[in-house]
Amino acid sequence: MVPAAVTIGTPATANGIDPDPCSSTFSGGSGTDSDPYLVASKQDLTDLNGCDTFWGNSFLQTANIDMGSDQWTTTTGTDPDPDEGGTAFSGTYDGGDFTISNLDIAVSEDYVGLFGYVTGDIRNVNLDNTNSVTGDSNVGALVGRLRSGTVTNSSSAVNVVGVDTAIGGLVGTNYGTISDSHATGNVTGTGDQEEMGGLIGRQRSTGRVSNSYATGNVTGIDNIGGLIGEGDEGSIASGVYAAGLVAGEGLTDQDLGGLLGENAGTLTNCYATGEVDQGGDSGGLVGENTGSGTVSNCYSTGEVDAETVGTDGGLVAVNSGSVSNSFWDKVTSDAETSAGGTGKTTAELKTLATFTDAGWSITESCDATTIWGLCSTRNSGYPYLTFYTAPPTPSDTFVQFTFSLPDGRECTSISPVQVRSGSQYRLPDGDALCQTTPGSKVIGWTIPVAAGFTGAGSSSLPFSPGHLVDASNSQQFTAVLWEPVIEFRYDANVGAGGICELGDATHTSNNGHLAHIWVPREDFTDARFPTTAPCTPPGHQLDGWNTAGDGTGQSYTPGNPLPETWVSDNGNTHTFYAAWRTS
């Protein structure tokens, strides 16, 4: 006798573990809301993908599922248009807060994701970064097109690749409702890509998204956003943020935004921190806010650079809609203007009054219960959305960054800062309040490194001002400074116990054996090498100056002009040693 759960016959499914997925009994259940089919294995998930007769039922995942590097070439849920003859997934899938891993979804068609075309409900699903998703249009790690229905409490770390339009880190196109969800994978286009977002590619007029975020990088051509590529009139995004890089291809007709590329809907209680680069019209928050678009109670901090092909906007690049009670950081964005919003300094954007005066629901507390909170150890001191950030607990992980002058003094105007572990932090820019003299500028930052190391962060290759660094451990950064005045040190080079008759040098140290001379860069052409040393050993005359104490370095003649190249290099201090001859 053949057991009921076993089918005898020839295997016929492309993804195929089960010869006949439509005969599956899964790991239990009957497929109703009160008794859902239980999905506990690779076999169960593949059976669901392989048979559309199940796509109106209810499912509950009961374990983490490793797909063992299987590749799917079809999706669960297809276009139900009569001309297409497909079947939407109209049931319910509850992932049980378990994780799906090692699945490659590669479909050279539209509506691609773990679920392709959905009119039902998806919740509590987690896709880790061992998965991959590639498709044409309407591509998302979890859902290709959410035509109606919901996605709730779900996440993806998947890198998503699409060829055409509506490509998102979680959902390709959203007509439904997405809440309490996030995506951390990168979104990349390989063809004529439009409508690309870190969470949603395109949000249609009935689309809603709330209490959600994206942190992956997004790269494409037009209507590219850190969270949403394009939001239609009537769509709503509330309580959302994005933190990834948004990059275009330097074309004049692009709309790129740190949060949203083109907005015709409602955008409220939101922020973006990612850099926006190489777009046509590039905004720290929104690339283009059209006539029906509204933006309120939002801010952005990311650097904005349209690469000379379009318009930069600290908050919004192009605006024919409404922008109210919203701000951008003039310092970190490197943008003085915006088509909407109000520019503030970094300090002002970390000050409660900036936002209470604008009517925000915000409390200065690390465990705020208002929509927004303000806390020095949350979100680098900028306002945070309380839906995401839980109150501090012993398990919270923060690292401390300190910033110091070359002599070890801490730059207390900008240091220390608390940064959430695992996040990215933009180093202070060239005008940071970390100076030794008026007019000095920061031209780089170094970190403690092993002797002989010449990579990023070393004195030979310092991090540039404004560079994004990963916050994995506490770190000390030392400023590399450009000073308006260069110090020259002239050493008599006679040794600690040597007899030396003091001269008339004004500023000396080391018992008069070391002279200090400061030359303003603007007066550099008038400066000469000294014709006398700070002191002279008996029976000797000054023969020259050398960059090495043993005479093996570069030699210079007393009375000659200083090399002109030194006025423009980054060195602030030069030391020379006297070379002597007997008289």
C-alpha positions as CSV (number, residue, x, y, z in Angstrom):
1,M,0.0,0.0,0.0
2,V,1.3,3.5,-0.9
3,P,1.2,6.0,1.9
4,A,-1.2,8.9,1.1
5,A,1.5,11.6,1.2
6,V,3.6,9.9,-1.4
7,T,3.0,10.4,-5.1
8,I,4.1,7.7,-7.6
9,G,5.0,9.1,-11.0
10,T,7.6,11.1,-13.1
11,P,8.9,14.3,-11.6
12,A,7.6,17.2,-13.5
13,T,8.3,20.5,-11.6
14,A,11.1,22.9,-12.5
15,N,11.9,23.9,-9.0
16,G,11.3,20.4,-8.0
17,I,11.8,18.5,-4.9
18,D,8.3,17.1,-4.9
19,P,7.2,15.3,-8.2
20,D,3.6,16.7,-7.6
21,P,3.5,19.7,-5.3
22,C,-0.3,19.9,-5.6
23,S,-0.5,16.6,-3.6
24,S,1.5,18.1,-0.7
25,T,0.1,17.8,2.8
26,F,2.9,20.2,4.0
27,S,3.9,19.6,7.6
28,G,0.3,19.7,8.9
29,G,-2.8,21.8,8.9
30,S,-5.7,22.1,6.5
31,G,-5.0,25.6,5.0
32,T,-7.8,27.5,6.8
33,D,-7.3,30.7,8.9
34,S,-7.8,28.7,12.1
35,D,-5.8,25.7,11.0
36,P,-3.2,26.9,8.5
37,Y,-0.9,24.7,6.5
38,L,2.4,24.3,8.4
39,V,5.6,25.2,6.5
40,A,8.6,23.7,8.3
41,S,11.0,22.6,5.5
42,K,12.5,23.3,2.2
43,Q,10.1,20.7,0.7
44,D,7.1,22.6,2.1
45,L,8.2,26.0,0.7
46,T,8.9,24.6,-2.7
47,D,5.6,22.8,-2.8
48,L,3.8,26.2,-2.1
49,N,5.8,27.8,-4.9
50,G,5.0,24.9,-7.3
51,C,1.2,24.7,-7.1
52,D,-1.2,27.6,-7.6
53,T,-4.2,25.7,-6.2
54,F,-2.7,26.5,-2.7
55,W,-2.4,30.2,-3.3
56,G,-5.7,31.1,-1.7
57,N,-5.0,29.2,1.6
58,S,-3.4,30.2,4.9
59,F,0.1,29.2,5.9
60,L,2.2,29.4,9.0
61,Q,6.0,28.9,8.9
62,T,7.1,27.0,12.0
63,A,10.9,26.9,11.6
64,N,13.9,28.5,10.0
65,I,14.2,27.2,6.5
66,D,17.5,26.7,4.6
67,M,16.8,26.3,0.9
68,G,20.3,24.8,0.2
69,S,21.1,27.2,-2.7
70,D,18.1,26.1,-4.7
71,Q,17.1,28.3,-7.6
72,W,13.5,29.2,-8.3
73,T,12.6,30.3,-11.9
74,T,9.0,30.9,-11.1
75,T,7.4,32.9,-8.3
76,T,4.5,32.2,-5.9
77,G,1.7,34.3,-7.3
78,T,1.4,35.4,-10.9
79,D,-0.4,38.1,-12.9
80,P,-4.2,37.2,-12.8
81,D,-5.0,39.4,-15.8
82,P,-7.2,37.3,-18.2
83,D,-4.7,37.9,-20.9
84,E,-1.9,36.5,-18.7
85,G,-3.8,33.6,-17.2
86,G,-2.0,33.7,-13.9
87,T,-3.1,33.3,-10.3
88,A,-2.4,35.9,-7.6
89,F,-1.4,34.8,-4.1
90,S,-4.6,35.8,-2.3
91,G,-4.1,33.8,0.9
92,T,-2.1,34.5,4.1
93,Y,1.5,33.6,4.8
94,D,2.7,34.1,8.4
95,G,6.4,33.6,8.6
96,G,6.3,33.1,12.3
97,D,9.3,35.5,12.7
98,F,11.5,32.7,11.3
99,T,14.1,33.1,8.6
100,I,14.4,31.8,5.0
101,S,17.9,31.5,3.7
102,N,20.0,30.3,0.7
103,L,17.3,30.8,-2.0
104,D,18.2,32.2,-5.4
105,I,15.1,33.6,-7.2
106,A,16.0,34.3,-10.8
107,V,13.0,35.0,-13.1
108,S,13.4,36.8,-16.4
109,E,9.8,38.2,-16.2
110,D,7.8,40.7,-14.3
111,Y,6.4,40.3,-10.8
112,V,9.3,38.7,-9.1
113,G,10.0,38.0,-5.4
114,L,9.4,35.3,-2.8
115,F,5.8,36.1,-3.7
116,G,5.3,37.5,-7.2
117,Y,1.8,38.9,-7.4
118,V,-0.1,39.3,-4.1
119,T,-3.6,40.3,-3.2
120,G,-3.5,38.6,0.2
121,D,-1.5,39.1,3.4
122,I,2.1,38.5,4.2
123,R,3.5,39.0,7.7
124,N,6.4,38.0,10.0
125,V,8.7,36.9,7.2
126,N,12.5,37.4,7.3
127,L,14.8,36.9,4.4
128,D,18.5,37.0,5.2
129,N,21.4,38.1,3.0
130,T,22.2,34.6,1.7
131,N,19.2,34.9,-0.6
132,S,19.2,36.7,-4.0
133,V,16.4,38.1,-6.2
134,T,16.7,39.0,-9.9
135,G,13.9,40.0,-12.3
136,D,12.7,42.4,-14.9
137,S,10.0,44.8,-13.6
138,N,8.0,44.8,-10.4
139,V,10.8,43.1,-8.5
140,G,11.1,43.0,-4.7
141,A,12.8,40.6,-2.3
142,L,9.5,39.7,-0.6
143,V,6.8,40.8,-3.0
144,G,7.0,41.8,-6.7
145,R,3.6,43.5,-6.8
146,L,1.4,44.0,-3.8
147,R,-1.8,44.7,-5.7
148,S,-3.9,44.8,-2.5
149,G,-3.5,43.3,0.9
150,T,-0.7,43.8,3.4
151,V,2.9,43.3,4.3
152,T,3.5,43.5,8.0
153,N,6.4,43.0,10.4
154,S,8.7,41.6,7.7
155,S,12.3,42.2,6.7
156,S,14.8,41.5,4.0
157,A,18.6,41.7,3.8
158,V,18.6,40.6,0.2
159,N,20.4,42.3,-2.6
160,V,17.8,42.9,-5.3
161,V,18.6,43.3,-9.0
162,G,16.1,44.5,-11.6
163,V,16.3,45.4,-15.3
164,D,13.4,47.7,-15.9
165,T,10.9,49.5,-13.6
166,A,9.5,49.3,-10.0
167,I,12.4,47.6,-8.2
168,G,12.4,47.7,-4.4
169,G,14.4,46.2,-1.5
170,L,11.2,44.6,-0.1
171,V,8.3,45.3,-2.5
172,G,8.5,46.2,-6.2
173,T,5.1,48.0,-6.5
174,N,2.8,48.8,-3.7
175,Y,-1.0,49.3,-4.0
176,G,-1.6,47.9,-0.5
177,T,-0.4,48.6,3.0
178,I,3.1,48.0,4.4
179,S,3.9,48.5,8.0
180,D,6.5,47.7,10.6
181,S,8.9,46.4,8.0
182,H,12.4,47.1,6.7
183,A,15.0,46.2,4.1
184,T,18.8,46.4,4.5
185,G,20.0,45.0,1.1
186,N,21.2,47.0,-1.9
187,V,19.0,47.6,-4.9
188,T,20.7,47.7,-8.3
189,G,19.4,48.3,-11.8
190,T,21.0,46.7,-14.9
191,G,19.0,48.2,-17.7
192,D,16.6,51.1,-18.2
193,Q,15.9,51.3,-14.5
194,E,13.3,53.7,-13.2
195,E,11.2,53.8,-9.9
196,M,13.8,52.1,-7.6
197,G,13.7,52.4,-3.8
198,G,15.4,50.8,-0.9
199,L,12.1,49.5,0.4
200,I,9.5,50.1,-2.4
201,G,10.1,50.7,-6.1
202,R,6.9,52.5,-6.8
203,Q,4.0,53.3,-4.4
204,R,0.7,53.7,-6.2
205,S,-2.2,56.0,-5.2
206,T,-3.7,53.5,-2.8
207,G,-0.4,52.5,-1.3
208,R,0.4,53.1,2.3
209,V,3.7,52.6,4.2
210,S,4.3,53.4,7.9
211,N,6.8,52.6,10.6
212,S,9.3,51.2,8.1
213,Y,12.8,51.9,6.9
214,A,15.6,51.0,4.5
215,T,19.3,51.2,4.9
216,G,20.7,49.7,1.7
217,N,22.3,51.5,-1.3
218,V,20.1,52.2,-4.4
219,T,21.7,52.6,-7.8
220,G,19.7,53.4,-11.0
221,I,18.7,56.0,-13.6
222,D,15.5,57.9,-12.8
223,N,13.1,58.3,-9.9
224,I,15.5,56.7,-7.4
225,G,15.0,57.0,-3.6
226,G,16.5,55.6,-0.5
227,L,13.1,54.4,0.6
228,I,10.7,54.8,-2.4
229,G,11.5,55.5,-6.0
230,E,8.2,57.2,-6.9
231,G,5.1,58.0,-4.9
232,D,1.9,58.6,-6.8
233,E,-0.8,61.2,-5.9
234,G,-2.8,59.8,-3.1
235,S,-0.1,57.6,-1.7
236,I,1.0,58.1,1.9
237,A,4.3,57.4,3.7
238,S,4.5,58.2,7.4
239,G,7.0,57.4,10.1
240,V,9.7,56.3,7.7
241,Y,13.4,56.8,7.1
242,A,16.2,55.8,4.8
243,A,20.0,55.7,5.4
244,G,21.6,54.3,2.3
245,L,23.5,55.9,-0.6
246,V,21.3,56.9,-3.6
247,A,23.3,57.1,-6.8
248,G,22.4,57.9,-10.4
249,E,24.3,58.0,-13.6
250,G,24.8,61.7,-14.0
251,L,22.0,62.3,-16.4
252,T,20.1,65.6,-16.5
253,D,16.6,64.2,-16.4
254,Q,17.0,62.2,-13.2
255,D,15.1,62.6,-9.9
256,L,17.0,61.3,-7.0
257,G,16.2,61.7,-3.3
258,G,17.6,60.4,0.0
259,L,14.1,59.2,0.8
260,L,12.0,59.5,-2.3
261,G,12.9,60.2,-5.9
262,E,9.7,61.8,-7.1
263,N,6.8,62.5,-4.7
264,A,3.2,63.3,-5.7
265,G,1.8,61.9,-2.5
266,T,1.9,62.7,1.2
267,L,5.1,62.4,3.1
268,T,5.2,63.0,6.9
269,N,7.3,62.3,9.9
270,C,10.3,61.1,8.0
271,Y,14.1,61.6,7.6
272,A,17.0,60.5,5.4
273,T,20.7,60.4,6.2
274,G,22.2,58.9,3.1
275,E,24.3,60.6,0.4
276,V,22.7,61.5,-2.9
277,D,25.1,61.4,-5.8
278,Q,25.3,61.9,-9.6
279,G,21.6,62.7,-10.1
280,G,20.0,65.3,-12.3
281,D,17.8,66.8,-9.7
282,S,19.1,65.6,-6.3
283,G,17.5,66.3,-3.0
284,G,18.6,65.2,0.5
285,L,15.0,64.0,1.1
286,V,13.1,64.3,-2.2
287,G,14.4,64.8,-5.7
288,E,11.2,66.3,-7.1
289,N,8.1,67.2,-5.1
290,T,5.3,67.7,-7.7
291,G,2.1,69.8,-7.4
292,S,0.1,67.3,-5.4
293,G,3.1,66.3,-3.2
294,T,3.2,67.4,0.4
295,V,6.1,67.0,2.8
296,S,5.8,67.8,6.5
297,N,7.8,67.2,9.7
298,C,10.8,65.7,7.9
299,Y,14.5,66.3,7.8
300,S,17.6,65.2,5.9
301,T,21.3,65.2,6.7
302,G,23.0,63.5,3.8
303,E,25.5,65.1,1.4
304,V,24.0,66.1,-1.9
305,D,25.9,66.3,-5.2
306,A,24.2,66.5,-8.6
307,E,27.6,66.4,-10.3
308,T,26.9,69.7,-12.3
309,V,24.2,68.0,-14.4
310,G,21.1,69.2,-12.4
311,T,19.9,70.9,-9.3
312,D,21.1,70.3,-5.8
313,G,18.6,70.8,-2.9
314,G,19.5,70.3,0.7
315,L,16.0,68.9,1.3
316,V,14.2,69.1,-2.0
317,A,15.8,69.7,-5.4
318,V,12.6,70.7,-7.4
319,N,9.3,71.7,-5.8
320,S,5.9,72.6,-7.1
321,G,4.1,71.1,-4.1
322,S,4.0,71.9,-0.4
323,V,6.8,71.6,2.1
324,S,6.3,72.6,5.7
325,N,8.0,72.3,9.1
326,S,10.9,70.5,7.5
327,F,14.7,71.0,7.7
328,W,18.0,70.0,6.3
329,D,21.5,70.1,7.7
330,K,23.5,72.8,5.8
331,V,26.8,71.5,7.2
332,T,26.6,67.7,6.4
333,S,24.7,68.2,3.2
334,D,27.2,70.7,1.8
335,A,24.0,72.4,0.4
336,E,23.2,76.0,1.2
337,T,19.9,76.1,-0.7
338,S,16.8,74.0,-1.2
339,A,13.5,74.3,-3.1
340,G,11.7,73.7,0.2
341,G,12.3,73.5,3.9
342,T,14.7,75.4,6.2
343,G,18.4,75.0,6.4
344,K,19.9,74.5,9.9
345,T,23.3,73.9,11.4
346,T,24.1,70.5,12.8
347,A,23.8,71.9,16.3
348,E,20.4,73.4,15.6
349,L,19.2,70.0,14.3
350,K,20.1,68.5,17.6
351,T,18.3,71.1,19.6
352,L,14.7,70.5,20.8
353,A,13.4,74.0,20.2
354,T,14.0,73.7,16.5
355,F,11.3,71.1,16.3
356,T,8.9,72.1,19.1
357,D,8.8,75.6,17.5
358,A,7.7,73.8,14.3
359,G,4.9,71.9,16.1
360,W,6.5,68.4,16.0
361,S,5.4,65.7,18.4
362,I,8.8,65.3,20.1
363,T,10.2,64.9,23.5
364,E,13.8,65.2,24.7
365,S,14.2,61.7,26.1
366,C,15.9,58.4,25.2
367,D,12.7,56.6,25.8
368,A,10.2,59.0,24.3
369,T,6.6,58.0,23.7
370,T,5.8,60.8,21.3
371,I,6.3,60.3,17.5
372,W,9.8,61.7,17.8
373,G,12.5,61.6,20.4
374,L,15.7,63.5,20.9
375,C,18.6,61.9,22.7
376,S,22.4,62.3,22.4
377,T,22.9,58.6,22.2
378,R,20.2,57.9,19.7
379,N,20.7,58.5,15.9
380,S,23.9,60.5,16.4
381,G,22.0,63.1,18.4
382,Y,19.5,63.9,15.6
383,P,15.7,63.3,16.2
384,Y,14.7,59.6,16.1
385,L,11.4,58.0,15.3
386,T,10.2,56.2,18.3
387,F,8.5,53.4,16.4
388,Y,11.9,51.9,15.7
389,T,14.2,52.9,18.6
390,A,13.4,51.1,21.8
391,P,14.2,52.6,25.2
392,P,17.9,52.1,26.3
393,T,18.7,48.7,27.8
394,P,21.9,47.1,28.9
395,S,22.1,45.3,25.5
396,D,22.1,48.5,23.5
397,T,25.5,48.8,21.7
398,F,27.1,52.2,21.1
399,V,30.6,53.1,20.3
400,Q,32.4,56.4,21.1
401,F,34.2,58.5,18.6
402,T,36.7,61.1,19.8
403,F,38.4,63.8,17.8
404,S,41.7,65.3,18.8
405,L,44.4,67.8,17.6
406,P,47.8,66.4,16.7
407,D,49.1,67.3,20.1
408,G,46.5,65.1,21.8
409,R,44.1,67.9,22.9
410,E,40.5,66.8,22.4
411,C,38.3,69.0,20.2
412,T,35.5,69.3,22.8
413,S,33.2,71.3,20.4
414,I,32.7,68.2,18.3
415,S,33.9,65.4,20.6
416,P,33.0,62.9,21.9
417,V,30.0,61.5,20.0
418,Q,28.1,58.3,20.7
419,V,27.4,56.2,17.5
420,R,25.2,53.2,17.3
421,S,27.3,50.1,16.6
422,G,26.8,48.8,13.0
423,S,25.8,52.2,11.6
424,Q,27.8,54.6,9.5
425,Y,29.0,58.0,10.6
426,R,30.1,60.9,8.5
427,L,33.4,62.4,9.8
428,P,33.5,66.1,10.5
429,D,34.2,68.3,7.5
430,G,37.1,70.7,6.8
431,D,35.5,73.6,8.8
432,A,35.1,71.5,12.0
433,L,35.9,73.2,15.2
434,C,39.1,71.3,15.6
435,Q,41.8,74.0,15.0
436,T,45.1,75.1,16.5
437,T,45.0,78.6,15.1
438,P,42.4,80.8,13.4
439,G,42.3,80.0,9.7
440,S,43.4,76.4,10.0
441,K,41.4,73.7,8.3
442,V,40.9,69.9,8.7
443,I,42.2,68.2,5.6
444,G,42.0,64.6,6.9
445,W,41.6,62.3,9.9
446,T,43.9,59.6,11.0
447,I,43.5,56.7,13.4
448,P,46.0,54.7,15.5
449,V,47.5,52.1,13.2
450,A,50.4,49.6,13.4
451,A,53.9,50.8,12.5
452,G,54.4,50.6,8.7
453,F,50.7,50.5,7.8
454,T,49.9,52.8,4.9
455,G,46.2,52.1,4.2
456,A,43.1,54.1,4.9
457,G,43.3,56.0,8.2
458,S,47.1,56.1,8.3
459,S,49.2,59.3,8.1
460,S,50.0,58.5,4.5
461,L,46.3,58.0,3.5
462,P,44.1,59.8,6.0
463,F,40.3,59.7,5.8
464,S,39.0,62.7,4.0
465,P,36.7,65.2,5.8
466,G,33.1,64.1,5.5
467,H,34.1,60.4,4.8
468,L,31.6,57.8,5.9
469,V,33.1,55.3,8.3
470,D,31.6,52.1,9.7
471,A,31.0,52.2,13.5
472,S,32.1,48.8,14.8
473,N,34.4,49.9,17.7
474,S,35.2,53.0,19.6
475,Q,37.8,55.0,17.8
476,Q,40.1,58.0,18.2
477,F,40.5,60.3,15.2
478,T,43.3,62.8,15.0
479,A,43.0,65.8,12.7
480,V,45.4,66.4,9.9
481,L,45.5,70.2,9.7
482,W,46.4,72.8,7.1
483,E,47.7,75.8,8.9
484,P,47.9,79.4,7.5
485,V,51.4,79.6,9.1
486,I,54.2,77.1,8.6
487,E,56.6,76.4,11.5
488,F,60.3,75.9,10.7
489,R,62.6,74.3,13.3
490,Y,66.3,74.8,13.0
491,D,68.4,72.4,15.2
492,A,72.0,73.3,16.0
493,N,72.7,69.6,15.8
494,V,75.5,69.5,18.4
495,G,74.1,66.7,20.7
496,A,72.8,66.9,24.2
497,G,76.2,67.5,25.9
498,G,77.9,69.5,23.2
499,I,79.3,73.0,23.9
500,C,77.4,75.6,21.9
501,E,77.6,79.4,22.1
502,L,74.1,80.9,22.0
503,G,73.2,83.3,19.2
504,D,70.4,85.9,18.9
505,A,67.5,83.6,17.9
506,T,64.2,85.0,19.4
507,H,62.3,81.8,20.0
508,T,64.4,78.8,21.2
509,S,64.0,75.6,23.1
510,N,66.2,72.6,24.1
511,N,68.6,74.9,26.0
512,G,68.8,77.3,23.1
513,H,69.9,74.6,20.7
514,L,66.6,74.6,18.7
515,A,65.1,77.8,17.0
516,H,61.5,78.2,16.0
517,I,60.5,80.5,13.1
518,W,56.9,80.9,11.9
519,V,56.3,82.0,8.3
520,P,52.8,83.0,7.1
521,R,52.0,81.2,3.8
522,E,51.0,84.6,2.3
523,D,54.5,86.0,3.0
524,F,56.3,82.8,2.0
525,T,58.2,84.3,-1.0
526,D,60.1,86.6,1.3
527,A,61.4,83.9,3.6
528,R,65.1,82.6,3.5
529,F,67.1,79.9,5.2
530,P,68.9,81.4,8.2
531,T,72.5,82.3,7.8
532,T,73.2,81.6,11.5
533,A,72.2,78.7,13.8
534,P,70.6,79.2,17.2
535,C,74.0,78.4,18.7
536,T,77.5,77.7,17.3
537,P,80.0,75.1,18.5
538,P,83.5,76.7,19.1
539,G,85.8,76.6,16.1
540,H,83.0,75.9,13.6
541,Q,81.1,77.8,10.9
542,L,77.6,77.0,9.5
543,D,78.0,75.1,6.2
544,G,74.3,74.4,5.4
545,W,71.0,72.9,6.5
546,N,69.9,69.3,6.1
547,T,66.7,67.5,6.6
548,A,68.5,64.7,8.4
549,G,70.6,64.9,11.5
550,D,73.3,62.7,10.0
551,G,73.5,64.7,6.8
552,T,72.0,62.1,4.5
553,G,68.9,64.1,3.7
554,Q,68.2,67.1,1.4
555,S,70.7,69.9,1.8
556,Y,69.9,73.7,1.6
557,T,72.2,76.7,1.4
558,P,72.0,79.4,4.1
559,G,70.4,82.6,2.8
560,N,68.6,80.9,-0.1
561,P,64.8,81.2,-0.6
562,L,62.6,78.5,0.8
563,P,61.3,76.1,-1.9
564,E,58.1,77.6,-3.4
565,T,56.4,74.2,-3.5
566,W,56.2,74.2,0.3
567,V,53.7,77.0,0.4
568,S,51.0,74.9,-1.2
569,D,51.7,71.5,0.3
570,N,49.9,70.2,3.4
571,G,53.0,70.2,5.6
572,N,52.7,72.6,8.6
573,T,56.1,71.9,10.1
574,H,59.6,71.5,8.7
575,T,62.8,70.6,10.7
576,F,66.4,71.2,9.6
577,Y,69.7,70.3,11.1
578,A,72.9,72.4,11.0
579,A,75.8,71.1,9.0
580,W,79.2,72.4,10.3
581,R,82.7,72.9,9.0
582,T,85.8,73.9,11.0
583,S,86.8,77.5,10.8
